[in-house]
Protein backbone atom coordinates (compact mmCIF):
# COMPACT_ATOMS: atom_id res chain seq x y z
CA UNK A 1 0.00 0.00 0.00
CA UNK A 2 2.79 2.34 1.01
CA UNK A 3 4.58 1.49 -2.21
CA UNK A 4 1.48 2.33 -4.24
CA UNK A 5 1.07 5.68 -2.44
CA UNK A 6 4.72 6.53 -2.99
CA UNK A 7 4.38 5.55 -6.60
CA UNK A 8 1.32 7.79 -7.03
CA UNK A 9 3.18 10.70 -5.39
CA UNK A 10 6.18 10.11 -7.60
CA UNK A 11 4.04 9.89 -10.71
CA UNK A 12 2.18 13.12 -9.81
CA UNK A 13 5.41 14.99 -9.11
CA UNK A 14 6.94 13.81 -12.36
CA UNK A 15 3.85 14.72 -14.37
CA UNK A 16 3.82 18.18 -12.76
CA UNK A 17 7.48 18.73 -13.63
CA UNK A 18 6.79 17.68 -17.22
CA UNK A 19 3.77 19.96 -17.53
CA UNK A 20 5.71 22.88 -16.08
CA UNK A 21 8.59 22.17 -18.41
CA UNK A 22 6.21 22.58 -21.32
CA UNK A 23 5.73 26.16 -20.21
CA UNK A 24 2.80 28.50 -20.08
CA UNK A 25 3.18 30.25 -23.35
CA UNK A 26 1.11 33.35 -23.57
CA UNK A 27 -0.15 33.60 -27.10
CA UNK A 28 -0.81 37.01 -28.45
CA UNK A 29 -3.55 36.90 -31.00
CA UNK A 30 -1.75 39.53 -33.01
CA UNK A 31 -3.71 40.31 -36.15
CA UNK A 32 -5.46 37.11 -37.26
CA UNK A 33 -3.31 34.19 -36.18
CA UNK A 34 -1.52 33.45 -32.93
CA UNK A 35 2.09 34.48 -32.49
CA UNK A 36 3.91 34.07 -29.20
CA UNK A 37 5.26 37.53 -28.66
CA UNK A 38 8.81 36.99 -27.54
CA UNK A 39 9.70 35.38 -30.85
CA UNK A 40 9.09 38.54 -32.78
CA UNK A 41 12.25 40.55 -33.13
CA UNK A 42 13.96 41.94 -30.06
CA UNK A 43 12.45 42.44 -26.66
CA UNK A 44 12.54 46.12 -25.88
CA UNK A 45 8.85 46.77 -25.69
CA UNK A 46 7.28 48.03 -22.55
CA UNK A 47 3.96 46.28 -23.03
CA UNK A 48 5.65 42.95 -23.44
CA UNK A 49 3.43 40.08 -22.39
CA UNK A 50 4.88 37.12 -20.57
CA UNK A 51 7.99 35.85 -22.26
CA UNK A 52 8.09 32.59 -24.07
CA UNK A 53 9.58 30.07 -21.66
CA UNK A 54 13.11 29.00 -22.28
CA UNK A 55 12.39 25.45 -21.29
CA UNK A 56 10.65 24.06 -24.33
CA UNK A 57 9.95 20.40 -24.85
CA UNK A 58 13.06 18.81 -26.14
CA UNK A 59 13.59 15.89 -28.39
CA UNK A 60 16.60 13.96 -29.37
CA UNK A 61 16.99 15.37 -32.85
CA UNK A 62 15.86 18.95 -32.24
CA UNK A 63 17.48 21.37 -34.63
CA UNK A 64 17.44 24.93 -33.36
CA UNK A 65 17.95 27.57 -35.98
CA UNK A 66 18.66 30.99 -34.63
CA UNK A 67 19.74 33.65 -37.06
CA UNK A 68 22.66 35.81 -36.13
CA UNK A 69 23.72 39.25 -37.35
CA UNK A 70 20.16 40.62 -37.17
CA UNK A 71 20.77 43.86 -38.89
CA UNK A 72 18.55 44.81 -41.77
CA UNK A 73 16.05 42.00 -42.16
CA UNK A 74 12.46 43.15 -41.88
CA UNK A 75 11.79 40.59 -39.15
CA UNK A 76 15.21 39.44 -37.99
CA UNK A 77 15.12 36.31 -40.11
CA UNK A 78 13.02 33.16 -40.06
CA UNK A 79 13.35 31.16 -36.85
CA UNK A 80 12.67 27.43 -36.58
CA UNK A 81 12.43 26.10 -33.05
CA UNK A 82 9.71 23.48 -33.38
CA UNK A 83 11.03 20.05 -34.30
CA UNK A 84 10.61 19.35 -38.02
CA UNK A 85 11.67 15.74 -37.76
CA UNK A 86 9.26 12.82 -37.90
CA UNK A 87 6.52 14.77 -39.69
CA UNK A 88 4.35 12.49 -41.81
CA UNK A 89 4.75 12.82 -45.55
CA UNK A 90 1.42 12.96 -47.33
CA UNK A 91 1.16 11.07 -50.61
CA UNK A 92 0.81 14.05 -52.89
CA UNK A 93 1.57 14.55 -56.55
CA UNK A 94 4.24 17.07 -55.77
CA UNK A 95 5.85 15.29 -52.88
CA UNK A 96 9.32 16.52 -52.09
CA UNK A 97 11.92 14.72 -50.04
CA UNK A 98 13.71 17.08 -47.73
CA UNK A 99 17.15 16.48 -46.37
CA UNK A 100 16.74 18.13 -42.98
CA UNK A 101 20.17 17.08 -41.78
CA UNK A 102 22.31 18.90 -44.30
CA UNK A 103 24.76 21.30 -42.73
CA UNK A 104 23.96 24.91 -43.42
CA UNK A 105 26.37 27.76 -43.12
CA UNK A 106 23.92 30.57 -43.62
CA UNK A 107 20.43 29.61 -42.59
CA UNK A 108 18.82 32.89 -43.44
CA UNK A 109 20.72 34.09 -46.47
CA UNK A 110 21.27 37.23 -44.49
CA UNK A 111 23.23 40.13 -45.79
CA UNK A 112 25.01 42.33 -43.37
CA UNK A 113 24.35 46.00 -43.86
CA UNK A 114 27.08 48.46 -43.09
CA UNK A 115 25.14 50.84 -40.89
CA UNK A 116 28.00 53.36 -40.94
CA UNK A 117 27.97 53.85 -44.67
CA UNK A 118 28.51 57.45 -45.70
CA UNK A 119 25.57 59.21 -47.28
CA UNK A 120 26.06 61.34 -50.33
CA UNK A 121 23.24 63.69 -49.63
CA UNK A 122 23.57 64.93 -46.10
CA UNK A 123 22.18 68.35 -46.92
CA UNK A 124 18.66 67.04 -47.20
CA UNK A 125 18.86 64.83 -44.16
CA UNK A 126 15.80 65.25 -42.02
CA UNK A 127 16.42 65.81 -38.34
CA UNK A 128 13.91 64.03 -36.12
CA UNK A 129 12.31 66.29 -33.58
CA UNK A 130 13.02 64.50 -30.33
CA UNK A 131 10.48 66.61 -28.52
CA UNK A 132 7.66 65.38 -30.70
CA UNK A 133 4.21 65.72 -29.17
CA UNK A 134 2.84 62.31 -28.35
CA UNK A 135 -0.67 61.25 -27.47
CA UNK A 136 -1.88 61.01 -23.92
CA UNK A 137 -2.42 57.32 -23.09
CA UNK A 138 -5.38 56.59 -20.84
CA UNK A 139 -7.19 53.70 -19.22
CA UNK A 140 -10.84 53.26 -18.30
CA UNK A 141 -11.51 53.81 -14.60
CA UNK A 142 -12.46 50.41 -13.19
CA UNK A 143 -13.68 51.66 -9.83
CA UNK A 144 -16.98 53.53 -9.88
CA UNK A 145 -16.67 56.75 -7.97
CA UNK A 146 -12.92 56.86 -8.22
CA UNK A 147 -12.37 60.18 -9.81
CA UNK A 148 -8.90 59.88 -11.17
CA UNK A 149 -9.10 56.90 -13.45
CA UNK A 150 -9.33 58.79 -16.65
CA UNK A 151 -5.87 60.18 -16.32
CA UNK A 152 -3.60 57.21 -15.94
CA UNK A 153 -0.66 57.86 -18.17
CA UNK A 154 1.08 54.86 -19.67
CA UNK A 155 4.38 55.01 -21.44
CA UNK A 156 4.79 52.54 -24.26
CA UNK A 157 8.54 52.62 -24.35
CA UNK A 158 10.44 52.56 -21.09
CA UNK A 159 13.46 54.13 -22.68
CA UNK A 160 11.61 57.43 -22.84
CA UNK A 161 9.59 59.16 -20.20
CA UNK A 162 7.59 61.64 -22.16
CA UNK A 163 4.24 62.33 -20.58
CA UNK A 164 2.07 64.69 -22.52
CA UNK A 165 -0.82 66.19 -20.65
CA UNK A 166 -2.90 68.33 -22.94
CA UNK A 167 -6.04 68.73 -20.88
CA UNK A 168 -7.04 70.68 -17.84
CA UNK A 169 -6.41 68.21 -15.06
CA UNK A 170 -7.80 70.40 -12.36
CA UNK A 171 -8.76 67.93 -9.67
CA UNK A 172 -11.88 69.87 -8.84
CA UNK A 173 -13.41 68.84 -12.13
CA UNK A 174 -12.91 65.10 -11.71
CA UNK A 175 -15.36 64.70 -8.90
CA UNK A 176 -18.18 65.98 -11.09
CA UNK A 177 -17.84 63.69 -14.07
CA UNK A 178 -19.30 60.33 -13.25
CA UNK A 179 -22.28 58.80 -15.05
CA UNK A 180 -25.56 57.46 -13.75
CA UNK A 181 -26.34 54.21 -15.52
CA UNK A 182 -29.39 54.13 -17.74
CA UNK A 183 -32.22 51.75 -16.97
CA UNK A 184 -33.54 51.85 -20.52
CA UNK A 185 -32.97 48.88 -22.82
CA UNK A 186 -30.26 49.17 -25.45
CA UNK A 187 -31.30 47.61 -28.75
CA UNK A 188 -27.87 48.13 -30.25
CA UNK A 189 -25.07 45.76 -29.26
CA UNK A 190 -22.31 47.39 -27.23
CA UNK A 191 -19.02 48.50 -28.66
CA UNK A 192 -16.45 46.28 -26.95
CA UNK A 193 -12.90 47.32 -26.13
CA UNK A 194 -10.38 46.25 -23.53
CA UNK A 195 -12.81 44.37 -21.30
CA UNK A 196 -15.43 47.13 -21.32
CA UNK A 197 -18.76 47.44 -23.10
CA UNK A 198 -19.75 50.87 -24.39
CA UNK A 199 -23.54 51.07 -24.79
CA UNK A 200 -25.25 53.67 -26.96
CA UNK A 201 -28.72 54.01 -28.42
CA UNK A 202 -27.50 55.63 -31.61
CA UNK A 203 -24.79 54.69 -34.10
CA UNK A 204 -21.35 56.26 -34.01
CA UNK A 205 -21.04 59.21 -36.38
CA UNK A 206 -17.79 61.07 -36.07
CA UNK A 207 -17.57 64.84 -36.05
CA UNK A 208 -14.68 66.80 -34.59
CA UNK A 209 -14.90 68.08 -31.02
CA UNK A 210 -15.33 71.83 -31.04
CA UNK A 211 -15.88 73.34 -27.57
CA UNK A 212 -19.04 75.42 -27.40
CA UNK A 213 -19.38 78.80 -25.71
CA UNK A 214 -22.72 79.53 -24.08
CA UNK A 215 -22.89 83.25 -24.72
CA UNK A 216 -21.10 86.23 -23.11
CA UNK A 217 -21.86 85.29 -19.48
CA UNK A 218 -20.45 81.80 -19.61
CA UNK A 219 -16.76 81.18 -18.93
CA UNK A 220 -14.85 77.97 -19.64
CA UNK A 221 -13.10 76.01 -16.91
CA UNK A 222 -9.83 77.58 -15.90
CA UNK A 223 -11.04 81.12 -16.57
CA UNK A 224 -9.66 83.37 -13.84
CA UNK A 225 -10.96 86.61 -12.38
CA UNK A 226 -9.69 88.60 -9.40
CA UNK A 227 -13.16 89.71 -8.32
CA UNK A 228 -16.65 88.45 -8.95
CA UNK A 229 -19.68 90.46 -9.95
CA UNK A 230 -22.04 91.54 -7.18
CA UNK A 231 -24.64 89.16 -8.61
CA UNK A 232 -22.49 86.14 -7.61
CA UNK A 233 -23.76 83.98 -4.79
CA UNK A 234 -22.17 81.37 -2.55
CA UNK A 235 -23.56 77.97 -3.54
CA UNK A 236 -25.04 75.48 -1.13
CA UNK A 237 -24.00 71.89 -1.94
CA UNK A 238 -26.76 69.37 -1.21
CA UNK A 239 -25.67 65.84 -0.16
CA UNK A 240 -22.04 66.60 -0.83
CA UNK A 241 -20.02 63.45 -0.26
CA UNK A 242 -16.78 65.36 -0.69
CA UNK A 243 -15.14 66.17 2.63
CA UNK A 244 -13.44 69.28 1.30
CA UNK A 245 -15.14 72.38 2.56
CA UNK A 246 -14.57 74.24 -0.66
CA UNK A 247 -16.52 77.40 -1.24
CA UNK A 248 -18.20 77.52 -4.62
CA UNK A 249 -19.48 80.76 -6.03
CA UNK A 250 -22.08 80.93 -8.78
CA UNK A 251 -22.74 83.70 -11.25
CA UNK A 252 -25.04 83.33 -14.25
CA UNK A 253 -24.32 79.71 -15.11
CA UNK A 254 -20.61 79.66 -14.19
CA UNK A 255 -19.17 78.19 -10.99
CA UNK A 256 -16.02 79.57 -9.35
CA UNK A 257 -13.70 78.33 -6.64
CA UNK A 258 -11.95 80.86 -4.45
CA UNK A 259 -8.15 80.76 -4.73
CA UNK A 260 -5.42 82.84 -3.10
CA UNK A 261 -5.37 85.36 -5.95
CA UNK A 262 -9.00 85.38 -7.01
CA UNK A 263 -11.59 83.06 -8.47
CA UNK A 264 -11.20 80.21 -10.97
CA UNK A 265 -14.04 78.89 -13.13
CA UNK A 266 -14.66 75.17 -12.52
CA UNK A 267 -17.17 72.54 -13.55
CA UNK A 268 -20.51 72.64 -11.80
CA UNK A 269 -20.30 70.62 -8.56
CA UNK A 270 -22.92 67.88 -8.32
CA UNK A 271 -25.50 68.75 -5.67
CA UNK A 272 -25.16 72.51 -6.09
CA UNK A 273 -28.50 74.24 -5.50
CA UNK A 274 -28.97 77.49 -7.42
CA UNK A 275 -32.04 79.73 -7.70
CA UNK A 276 -31.89 80.17 -11.48
CA UNK A 277 -30.03 79.12 -14.60
CA UNK A 278 -29.37 81.14 -17.77
CA UNK A 279 -32.05 81.34 -20.44
CA UNK A 280 -29.65 79.70 -22.90
CA UNK A 281 -30.06 76.39 -21.01
CA UNK A 282 -31.60 73.68 -23.20
CA UNK A 283 -34.10 71.00 -22.23
CA UNK A 284 -32.76 67.47 -22.56
CA UNK A 285 -34.69 64.26 -21.93
CA UNK A 286 -33.13 61.93 -19.38
CA UNK A 287 -34.95 58.69 -18.51
CA UNK A 288 -38.25 60.23 -19.65
CA UNK A 289 -37.84 63.26 -17.39
CA UNK A 290 -36.77 66.73 -18.43
CA UNK A 291 -33.42 68.06 -17.35
CA UNK A 292 -31.71 71.25 -18.32
CA UNK A 293 -28.28 71.42 -19.88
CA UNK A 294 -26.00 74.41 -19.74
CA UNK A 295 -22.23 74.74 -19.83
CA UNK A 296 -21.68 71.01 -19.65
CA UNK A 297 -23.79 70.63 -16.49
CA UNK A 298 -27.16 68.92 -16.04
CA UNK A 299 -29.85 70.45 -13.82
CA UNK A 300 -33.10 69.17 -12.37
CA UNK A 301 -35.78 71.65 -11.42
CA UNK A 302 -37.04 71.59 -7.83
CA UNK A 303 -38.97 73.82 -5.42
CA UNK A 304 -35.87 75.92 -4.62
CA UNK A 305 -34.75 76.39 -8.22
CA UNK A 306 -32.32 74.01 -9.89
CA UNK A 307 -29.91 71.38 -8.61
CA UNK A 308 -26.86 70.05 -10.44
CA UNK A 309 -27.19 66.30 -11.13
CA UNK A 310 -24.75 63.78 -12.59
CA UNK A 311 -24.80 62.98 -16.27
CA UNK A 312 -27.06 60.04 -17.16
CA UNK A 313 -26.14 57.49 -19.81
CA UNK A 314 -28.21 57.81 -22.96
CA UNK A 315 -28.68 61.57 -22.65
CA UNK A 316 -28.21 63.40 -25.94
CA UNK A 317 -26.65 66.86 -25.85
CA UNK A 318 -26.04 69.22 -28.74
CA UNK A 319 -22.80 70.79 -27.51
CA UNK A 320 -19.88 70.15 -25.21
CA UNK A 321 -17.86 72.73 -23.27
CA UNK A 322 -14.10 73.12 -23.07
CA UNK A 323 -12.22 70.69 -20.87
CA UNK A 324 -12.87 67.46 -22.72
CA UNK A 325 -10.48 65.54 -24.91
CA UNK A 326 -10.89 63.27 -27.87
CA UNK A 327 -9.83 59.71 -27.09
CA UNK A 328 -9.35 56.95 -29.65
CA UNK A 329 -10.88 53.80 -28.18
CA UNK A 330 -10.21 51.00 -30.61
CA UNK A 331 -11.73 52.04 -33.92
CA UNK A 332 -13.86 54.87 -32.52
CA UNK A 333 -13.14 58.33 -31.16
CA UNK A 334 -15.04 59.52 -28.09
CA UNK A 335 -14.91 62.77 -26.12
CA UNK A 336 -13.98 62.23 -22.48
CA UNK A 337 -14.67 64.39 -19.46
CA UNK A 338 -13.26 62.62 -16.41
CA UNK A 339 -15.26 59.38 -16.26
CA UNK A 340 -17.92 60.52 -18.72
CA UNK A 341 -17.63 59.43 -22.34
CA UNK A 342 -19.59 61.16 -25.09
CA UNK A 343 -20.09 59.37 -28.40
CA UNK A 344 -20.38 61.60 -31.46
CA UNK A 345 -23.71 60.93 -33.18
CA UNK A 346 -25.99 62.59 -35.72
CA UNK A 347 -29.65 63.36 -35.06
CA UNK A 348 -31.73 64.59 -38.00
CA UNK A 349 -28.58 65.74 -39.75
CA UNK A 350 -27.28 67.66 -36.71
CA UNK A 351 -24.06 66.79 -34.95
CA UNK A 352 -24.70 65.82 -31.33
CA UNK A 353 -23.31 63.65 -28.54
CA UNK A 354 -24.74 60.76 -26.55
CA UNK A 355 -23.50 59.90 -23.07
CA UNK A 356 -22.10 56.38 -23.15
CA UNK A 357 -22.96 53.73 -20.59
CA UNK A 358 -19.64 52.02 -19.85
CA UNK A 359 -19.84 48.63 -18.17
CA UNK A 360 -17.01 46.32 -17.30
CA UNK A 361 -17.20 42.76 -18.58
CA UNK A 362 -18.11 40.27 -15.87
CA UNK B 1 9.95 0.79 -10.26
CA UNK B 2 10.27 4.54 -9.79
CA UNK B 3 12.31 4.84 -12.96
CA UNK B 4 9.69 2.88 -14.86
CA UNK B 5 6.93 5.11 -13.56
CA UNK B 6 8.91 8.23 -14.48
CA UNK B 7 9.49 6.98 -17.99
CA UNK B 8 5.83 5.97 -18.29
CA UNK B 9 4.60 9.38 -17.15
CA UNK B 10 6.92 11.20 -19.56
CA UNK B 11 5.82 8.93 -22.38
CA UNK B 12 2.13 9.41 -21.52
CA UNK B 13 2.35 13.21 -21.57
CA UNK B 14 4.35 13.34 -24.79
CA UNK B 15 2.15 10.75 -26.49
CA UNK B 16 -1.07 12.55 -25.53
CA UNK B 17 0.26 15.73 -27.13
CA UNK B 18 1.50 14.07 -30.26
CA UNK B 19 -1.73 12.21 -30.83
CA UNK B 20 -3.78 15.27 -31.67
CA UNK B 21 -1.51 16.61 -34.40
CA UNK B 22 -1.46 15.85 -38.10
CA UNK B 23 1.21 18.04 -39.65
CA UNK B 24 2.15 17.46 -43.29
CA UNK B 25 5.91 17.77 -43.88
CA UNK B 26 5.40 19.01 -47.44
CA UNK B 27 3.20 21.84 -46.20
CA UNK B 28 5.79 22.68 -43.55
CA UNK B 29 8.55 22.66 -46.17
CA UNK B 30 6.62 25.14 -48.34
CA UNK B 31 5.80 27.36 -45.35
CA UNK B 32 9.43 27.25 -44.19
CA UNK B 33 10.64 28.20 -47.65
CA UNK B 34 8.23 31.12 -47.80
CA UNK B 35 9.24 32.25 -44.30
CA UNK B 36 12.94 31.91 -45.22
CA UNK B 37 12.44 34.19 -48.21
CA UNK B 38 10.43 36.75 -46.23
CA UNK B 39 12.99 36.60 -43.40
CA UNK B 40 15.82 37.32 -45.82
CA UNK B 41 14.21 40.50 -47.13
CA UNK B 42 15.68 43.83 -46.12
CA UNK B 43 12.87 45.83 -47.63
CA UNK B 44 9.56 45.00 -49.24
CA UNK B 45 6.55 46.64 -50.86
CA UNK B 46 3.22 45.01 -51.65
CA UNK B 47 -0.51 45.67 -51.87
CA UNK B 48 -3.30 43.73 -50.26
CA UNK B 49 -7.05 43.59 -50.83
CA UNK B 50 -9.04 42.41 -47.83
CA UNK B 51 -12.63 41.29 -47.33
CA UNK B 52 -13.77 41.05 -43.71
CA UNK B 53 -17.11 39.60 -42.63
CA UNK B 54 -18.85 41.26 -39.70
CA UNK B 55 -22.31 40.93 -38.20
CA UNK B 56 -24.37 44.09 -38.14
CA UNK B 57 -26.51 44.97 -35.14
CA UNK B 58 -29.42 42.99 -36.61
CA UNK B 59 -27.22 39.91 -36.80
CA UNK B 60 -26.93 40.00 -40.57
CA UNK B 61 -23.61 39.49 -42.28
CA UNK B 62 -21.86 42.44 -43.92
CA UNK B 63 -18.61 42.23 -45.84
CA UNK B 64 -16.18 45.13 -45.58
CA UNK B 65 -13.62 45.60 -48.33
CA UNK B 66 -10.33 47.46 -48.06
CA UNK B 67 -7.13 47.98 -49.98
CA UNK B 68 -3.75 48.64 -48.38
CA UNK B 69 -0.34 49.67 -49.67
CA UNK B 70 2.43 48.46 -47.40
CA UNK B 71 6.16 49.21 -47.30
CA UNK B 72 8.82 48.03 -44.85
CA UNK B 73 12.53 48.51 -44.46
CA UNK B 74 14.27 46.37 -41.89
CA UNK B 75 14.55 46.41 -39.03
CA UNK B 76 12.61 49.47 -37.97
CA UNK B 77 10.65 51.16 -40.75
CA UNK B 78 7.02 50.46 -41.62
CA UNK B 79 4.17 52.28 -43.30
CA UNK B 80 0.77 51.27 -44.57
CA UNK B 81 -2.14 53.21 -45.97
CA UNK B 82 -5.60 51.69 -46.12
CA UNK B 83 -8.70 52.80 -47.95
CA UNK B 84 -11.93 50.93 -47.54
CA UNK B 85 -15.40 50.50 -46.12
CA UNK B 86 -14.20 50.83 -42.51
CA UNK B 87 -12.49 54.16 -43.14
CA UNK B 88 -9.28 55.48 -44.55
CA UNK B 89 -6.23 55.44 -42.32
CA UNK B 90 -2.50 54.89 -42.24
CA UNK B 91 0.39 53.90 -40.00
CA UNK B 92 3.85 55.39 -40.04
CA UNK B 93 6.71 53.95 -37.99
CA UNK B 94 10.21 55.39 -38.23
CA UNK B 95 11.99 53.42 -35.52
CA UNK B 96 11.20 55.94 -32.79
CA UNK B 97 7.58 56.93 -33.14
CA UNK B 98 4.51 55.23 -34.51
CA UNK B 99 1.66 57.36 -35.76
CA UNK B 100 -1.86 56.35 -36.68
CA UNK B 101 -3.72 58.89 -38.81
CA UNK B 102 -7.39 58.67 -39.72
CA UNK B 103 -8.08 60.40 -43.01
CA UNK B 104 -11.80 59.98 -42.38
CA UNK B 105 -11.67 61.85 -39.05
CA UNK B 106 -8.58 64.01 -39.67
CA UNK B 107 -7.11 63.11 -36.29
CA UNK B 108 -4.00 61.22 -35.34
CA UNK B 109 -2.23 59.44 -32.53
CA UNK B 110 1.54 59.54 -32.11
CA UNK B 111 3.30 57.28 -29.62
CA UNK B 112 6.84 56.41 -28.76
CA UNK B 113 7.50 52.95 -30.06
CA UNK B 114 9.82 49.99 -29.56
CA UNK B 115 12.74 49.71 -31.91
CA UNK B 116 11.85 46.95 -34.38
CA UNK B 117 8.88 46.46 -36.69
CA UNK B 118 7.73 43.28 -34.98
CA UNK B 119 8.04 44.54 -31.40
CA UNK B 120 6.20 47.69 -32.46
CA UNK B 121 3.39 45.64 -34.03
CA UNK B 122 3.16 43.39 -30.97
CA UNK B 123 3.22 46.29 -28.56
CA UNK B 124 0.63 48.38 -30.38
CA UNK B 125 -1.66 45.40 -30.88
CA UNK B 126 -1.37 44.35 -27.24
CA UNK B 127 -1.89 47.78 -25.78
CA UNK B 128 -4.32 49.41 -28.21
CA UNK B 129 -5.71 46.70 -30.47
CA UNK B 130 -4.06 48.24 -33.53
CA UNK B 131 -4.39 45.84 -36.44
CA UNK B 132 -1.65 45.89 -39.04
CA UNK B 133 -2.70 44.42 -42.35
CA UNK B 134 -1.06 41.09 -43.27
CA UNK B 135 1.33 41.22 -40.32
CA UNK B 136 1.03 37.48 -39.68
CA UNK B 137 3.37 36.52 -42.50
CA UNK B 138 6.15 38.69 -41.15
CA UNK B 139 6.49 36.97 -37.81
CA UNK B 140 9.84 35.15 -37.91
CA UNK B 141 8.24 32.13 -36.28
CA UNK B 142 5.33 31.98 -38.73
CA UNK B 143 5.62 28.24 -39.47
CA UNK B 144 6.27 27.31 -35.85
CA UNK B 145 3.24 29.30 -34.78
CA UNK B 146 1.02 27.44 -37.26
CA UNK B 147 2.44 24.08 -36.14
CA UNK B 148 1.78 24.90 -32.51
CA UNK B 149 -1.65 26.47 -32.96
CA UNK B 150 -3.24 24.15 -35.53
CA UNK B 151 -4.06 20.48 -35.15
CA UNK B 152 -3.92 19.74 -38.86
CA UNK B 153 -1.77 21.30 -41.56
CA UNK B 154 -1.85 19.74 -45.00
CA UNK B 155 -0.66 20.41 -48.52
CA UNK B 156 -3.56 19.93 -50.92
CA UNK B 157 -1.80 20.28 -54.28
CA UNK B 158 -1.67 23.18 -56.71
CA UNK B 159 -4.38 25.71 -57.51
CA UNK B 160 -4.41 28.70 -59.84
CA UNK B 161 -5.18 32.30 -58.90
CA UNK B 162 -5.38 34.80 -61.78
CA UNK B 163 -3.50 32.33 -63.97
CA UNK B 164 -0.70 31.97 -61.44
CA UNK B 165 0.15 28.52 -60.07
CA UNK B 166 0.04 28.36 -56.27
CA UNK B 167 0.68 25.79 -53.56
CA UNK B 168 -2.57 25.28 -51.67
CA UNK B 169 -2.24 24.61 -47.93
CA UNK B 170 -4.96 24.26 -45.31
CA UNK B 171 -4.78 24.31 -41.52
CA UNK B 172 -7.46 23.58 -38.98
CA UNK B 173 -8.00 23.82 -35.26
CA UNK B 174 -11.12 24.06 -33.09
CA UNK B 175 -11.58 27.77 -33.75
CA UNK B 176 -10.27 28.43 -37.24
CA UNK B 177 -9.88 26.88 -40.64
CA UNK B 178 -7.32 28.64 -42.82
CA UNK B 179 -6.54 28.30 -46.51
CA UNK B 180 -3.23 29.55 -47.86
CA UNK B 181 -2.18 30.02 -51.45
CA UNK B 182 1.58 30.47 -51.91
CA UNK B 183 2.96 31.17 -55.37
CA UNK B 184 4.85 28.20 -56.80
CA UNK B 185 7.43 30.29 -58.61
CA UNK B 186 10.94 30.98 -57.34
CA UNK B 187 9.90 33.62 -54.82
CA UNK B 188 7.22 31.55 -53.07
CA UNK B 189 5.25 34.43 -51.58
CA UNK B 190 1.74 34.60 -50.10
CA UNK B 191 -0.94 35.08 -52.75
CA UNK B 192 -4.16 34.57 -50.80
CA UNK B 193 -5.20 33.83 -47.23
CA UNK B 194 -8.70 32.91 -46.12
CA UNK B 195 -9.57 32.43 -42.45
CA UNK B 196 -12.91 30.91 -41.43
CA UNK B 197 -13.88 31.52 -37.81
CA UNK B 198 -15.75 28.36 -36.89
CA UNK B 199 -17.07 29.57 -33.55
CA UNK B 200 -18.31 32.88 -34.92
CA UNK B 201 -20.85 31.69 -37.46
CA UNK B 202 -18.17 30.83 -40.02
CA UNK B 203 -17.35 34.49 -40.62
CA UNK B 204 -14.55 34.86 -43.14
CA UNK B 205 -11.52 37.06 -43.52
CA UNK B 206 -9.81 37.09 -46.93
CA UNK B 207 -6.58 38.77 -48.01
CA UNK B 208 -5.19 38.86 -51.53
CA UNK B 209 -1.58 39.93 -52.13
CA UNK B 210 -0.44 41.80 -55.22
CA UNK B 211 2.45 43.81 -56.64
CA UNK B 212 5.24 42.33 -54.52
CA UNK B 213 8.50 44.24 -54.75
CA UNK B 214 11.42 42.51 -53.07
CA UNK B 215 14.26 44.60 -51.64
CA UNK B 216 13.22 47.83 -53.33
CA UNK B 217 15.10 51.02 -52.57
CA UNK B 218 12.58 52.93 -50.42
CA UNK B 219 13.31 56.51 -49.33
CA UNK B 220 13.33 56.66 -45.53
CA UNK B 221 11.33 59.88 -45.45
CA UNK B 222 8.15 58.01 -46.40
CA UNK B 223 8.19 56.45 -42.92
CA UNK B 224 8.10 59.83 -41.16
CA UNK B 225 4.63 61.12 -40.35
CA UNK B 226 3.86 64.79 -40.81
CA UNK B 227 0.39 65.77 -39.61
CA UNK B 228 -1.77 67.33 -42.31
CA UNK B 229 -3.11 70.86 -41.74
CA UNK B 230 -5.85 71.12 -39.10
CA UNK B 231 -5.39 67.48 -38.02
CA UNK B 232 -5.88 66.99 -34.28
CA UNK B 233 -3.53 65.08 -32.01
CA UNK B 234 -5.87 63.01 -29.84
CA UNK B 235 -5.47 60.76 -26.80
CA UNK B 236 -5.74 57.00 -26.93
CA UNK B 237 -7.25 54.42 -24.60
CA UNK B 238 -5.09 51.45 -23.63
CA UNK B 239 -6.59 48.01 -23.11
CA UNK B 240 -6.27 47.71 -19.36
Interface residues (C-beta under 8 A of the other chain):
Chain A: X3 X7 X10 X11 X14 X15 X18 X19 X22 X25 X27 X28 X30 X31 X32 X33 X34 X35 X36 X37 X39 X40 X41 X42 X43 X44 X45 X46 X47 X48 X49 X57 X67 X70 X71 X72 X73 X74 X75 X76 X77 X78 X79 X80 X81 X82 X84 X87 X88 X89 X90 X92 X93 X94 X95 X96 X98 X108 X109 X110 X111 X113 X126 X128 X132 X133 X134 X135 X136 X137 X138 X139 X140 X142 X154 X155 X156 X157 X160 X162 X166 X167 X187 X188 X189 X193 X194 X195 X206 X208 X209 X325 X326 X327 X328 X329 X330 X331 X333 X336
Chain B: X1 X2 X5 X6 X8 X9 X10 X12 X13 X14 X17 X22 X23 X24 X25 X26 X27 X28 X29 X32 X35 X36 X38 X39 X40 X41 X42 X43 X44 X57 X72 X73 X74 X75 X86 X87 X94 X96 X97 X100 X102 X104 X105 X106 X107 X109 X110 X111 X112 X113 X114 X115 X116 X117 X118 X119 X120 X121 X122 X123 X124 X125 X126 X127 X128 X129 X131 X132 X134 X135 X136 X138 X139 X140 X141 X142 X143 X144 X145 X146 X147 X148 X149 X154 X155 X156 X157 X158 X167 X176 X178 X193 X195 X205 X221 X224 X232 X233 X234 X235 X236 X237 X238 X239 X240
